């Protein structure tokens, strides 16, 4: 029996080693330790790409486009569950709890989070100095553009520039906010590649000088720094690379992706996770095809058309002159699922659909059309608007607007030519922008920077409880958990 | 070999003599006195079999021995000594030796239930010696044989303090089990299951549902791997004293499952067969095609937006009916057991085949069990427990998605009933609705399918050595290997599959677990003092290996997942993962009994876990309990009717570590990748917001209880009051989202559960032939989040368009439903000036709680919670000779449930979706100015208001859970001696439910979290009729 005891003792001692801390090490086999992965170009780029991926709104585009446009006079969302989620924006009743606010906020801060780590670890990046400078510039661009978006939506926010900051942090001032965005974007411009001479493995969709300058121009414009806006727009024109696509509709076709009009896009492909579903919401459930969109024939067995009906308002389509190429994507007459010809406008007011962004090669609900974030037409109109605001070079301003109109196929520009500088021309430029950028999510900021956002809503019969609605409140998810946040007055 | 054996034997003898000598030396009387050798045999009263392993001790000393395999003993004692014979479960006998040198003794089995032996952590105790709160169920208490589809069902409604709810009627479907409420907000609230002494790994299942397949938040029950017929007893450890020995896994209670062993005696063969028929207990009452047409068109006329319902031929289709069928269960159980004095064995085989009440769903289960105990010699015992199972699950696509992401049942409920054909007669394709984005229900049911094969084997080998009569050492090695593969196929006949020519996914998971455990057991009597102690050390390791492969773009989809490679190369995806966790523990318990009246138990466990940061890996969970057997006191002796009365009190701390691995560690994981141009580039993303200081959640639990027996234990009962305060909650604390993270697991906050538990059983009639036994239990539960450590209230429970259905806030029960109070419906003559909202007659009237004339999120109020205020169960068993009738009623009161099907009826996400009939047939119109239902003309205005006092319903119920009628053939009378026993029975289950809840079942929960119940197209609950026979040979 001693033998048994001995066996037991040995087994006990060898198999059970109490107190050995190492015994309790269970490394996460399927995760990377920071010290293993952020040590070279591949690892740092992989994190940078994550920031790009999060910044890209393709998958949830509607949470961006719908509120930015249905809170203005160019879009109506009336049905489906999405209409419920969107209704606080349409009715100006959003609160800090409203769902999509935190979607924007947390997404942008995730971009900032990853960009910060890239910038912190850029020293580990060995190899080509110029590649390293570009990666650093891309990270700066992603971070600064995220802050520009945050500022545009929420006003001054919490500035996080390192991964080591305390969780509770106060908002910075307007001046600090602007200074950071402007300085950082300028730094990014310096080292980002020129769009005409991209490094060989620098694939379309990554940031270029044009992207950063575009963001900077839009930031100056939205903050009414007219002179800087006009100058930055001019810098972009001077890059000598960008141009308007000859035919308006062509600028957005999948077959024409990568054209010279795009300064920055959210790239999409027709694969789940990298797709957009905008066409599902735009098409009515009975939509099959439309004569003016020959590329798209919906197979109802493949592509769902949601109940939600993202409709474009009548006035903006009706405001387009007959030959305006921007009317081309507006669908009224369509073939329905029973092969009958129907008209959206017969069914109810404000019911037409704008099919600018779609993918004939969509796989089911996965549409792979690139979503323009900043394009050259925007830059031309930015300079025009800024010059008009400055009261300088009005002729040049008008010529820039006419350039955009001509591309749309218009020939009579007398309204622009005859417009008086100042408010009259500004209103015409805003109208031009409204026609030009349907589904590009720009209408809200256009109205806000001229203090027209609330008046525009009131004129539609929407009750607005105060000027605080020009900005969104800090989302509850932040305000409730960061005890240094001071919420905007009115919210 | 022989020589070796002999040597071993010799050395063994030598060692034994030496050991005995040492013991003798310790005894003060040993010196210089002569001893008398006494020998004899110990037998049992019942079957006159010899009783091996009984202890024979010289009273008042440590001198003793145990009987050998033939029940014989030999012991040298002082002249005039008294021998004490003891065997667990038998009445101890004391015999003064007088002049005898041969003393044979017959031990009588202790029939009083309080003397029953119950299994506790790392040992057994007499029920009468329990100091903690432990409930025990033996098969006699359960409606045994064929009636139990799961282990949980054996416990459901029968044990106070244990709340068990089937979340759906799915074959082998998920079951919510909670012991004494919920102790954690973020970490798990499931009890620890221990099967034959080995902790059972609940987390071995495949997660993820496969591309294009609707996700089901409730995986099937992992305990399906156990055959309920193999179970000999189930013990539920509830208070800290009982569970502290399981330390970090004990705070949600422990369920000890003990399987059957062979009995010494001859071969015993049992065979049972049961056939069950299942029918859906409660179907959805939807608008029929005519009602649908007229009501929807009326709605449009009254101003609703939508497409008119055109005329149609025939009566339309009741789509859910096409998915329903009668379910069947065929179950075979064969067990062979027996044993002689040295070895006993129990072998069982079972086959279980269930066809669910929805087409293309079912469960096949094959189980094999071997339990073997053998004594190598009088001091050395080996035991083997082995369970092996094969389970094949058939899944119909049924989950929580909506629209084109929905499953078959959702599609069937909401599909346009005026569609008159399933398939287009010309193209052969499934007919799609022109006005809905839902796929055809039958396309989903037949062509979006998954099946899973799970092979799981677990068991243990233990070697026990009786160092001396009072001390045993035990080494136990256990393991558990589960290997599962799920094949998911989304055929080109479906909307999801048509674009890609079918999508096939294979998900594999292998989970392994092993444990090494060494324990010492000490059991000694010192006159008035009884000491029973256990100490041990364990090491446990969990490993998971997963991989998945996906293919689509099949040119010829016939081979489905059997040939994923036949899809397009560019659409192939693979993935894999691996994880590990470890536990290393010291455990111990001391039971001390003085004069068989005063009992003290100290127990505890030191646990080290790999799940926590370097500073907090190790924690200690202690407990103490005292008990006083009042009935042993002189002042209660002979005082009728009290035959037993024991007071108990316990206090202790127990832990919870049920959270994912590595929450303390900063790391990066493969990300989704970013698309540039038309190429996806790989990416990495931060895995989590790490918390290096993460530590154990601990629950301090106090329990006061009374056990009593009346009228010579004809009535027995137990009463407990408990209070459990969990602190340092493992909580996913909402972070300022500007950190880039939404949550971080922290130790924050406190929660309290308290309640009263009553259990009572007894014989109303206890005649020779006629017996009427009543067993009843009653439980109250009060759950409250008492502290959130400064974190603001937060919301949980997102399902489709319902966001944040519940609130977590201080002073409220965990996950309280939070939404709008509906005061009725706006009537034509109401004063509309009181509201700034665009209300119209017929709209829901939500209460403007803060009086600002606007209805928004500030007007939300608490609408209820998922914790039952009280639950009760009542079993009546009437037996007359061989005939037994048992009626079991189970009830729960005071919990609420969010009826998501009502949400989808009140606030349809697509106009042409079908709806539940009743609200629409009685909707508000100018002629029917009801406050019961809105006009539903403008449901859109309600969006965001889905969680309200009408959709959150009272889910109280009283359920006639089962009636069982069994007859044992009087074989002797009939002169049949071929069978040892022959029983036939019929059982009806889930026969009737009385409830105000308007959905299909008040226990339905399609949401993954058991404490945020949401009834949403749950797999239909079934009524089951079983006919069975059990034969003993």
Interface residues (C-beta under 8 A of the other chain):
Chain A: X1 X2 X3 X4 X5 X8 X11 X12 X15 X16 X17 X18 X20 X21 X23 X24 X25 X26 X27 X28 X29 X30 X31 X32 X33 X34 X37 X38 X43 X46 X47 X49 X50 X52 X53 X56 X58 X78 X79 X80 X81 X83 X84 X85 X87 X88 X93 X95 X97 X99 X102 X105 X106 X109 X110 X112 X113 X114 X117 X157 X158 X160 X167 X168 X169 X203 X204 X205 X206 X258 X267 X268 X269 X271 X272 X273 X274 X285 X286 X299 X300 X301 X302 X303 X304 X305 X306 X307 X336 X337 X338 X348 X363 X364 X365 X368 X463 X475 X477 X478 X480 X481 X482 X485
Chain B: X8 X11 X12 X15 X16 X211 X305 X307 X379 X380 X402 X403 X404 X429 X432 X434 X435 X436 X437 X463 X465 X467 X473 X475 X495 X496 X498 X499 X500 X516 X518 X537 X538 X539 X576 X577 X578 X579 X580 X581 X582 X584 X586 X608 X609 X610 X611 X614 X617 X661 X662 X665 X666 X667 X668 X669 X671 X672 X673 X674 X675 X676 X677 X678 X679 X680 X681 X682 X683 X684 X685 X686 X687 X733 X734 X735 X736 X737 X738 X739 X740 X741 X742 X791 X792 X794 X800 X801 X803 X836 X854 X856 X857 X858 X907 X909 X910 X911 X912 X940 X942 X943 X944
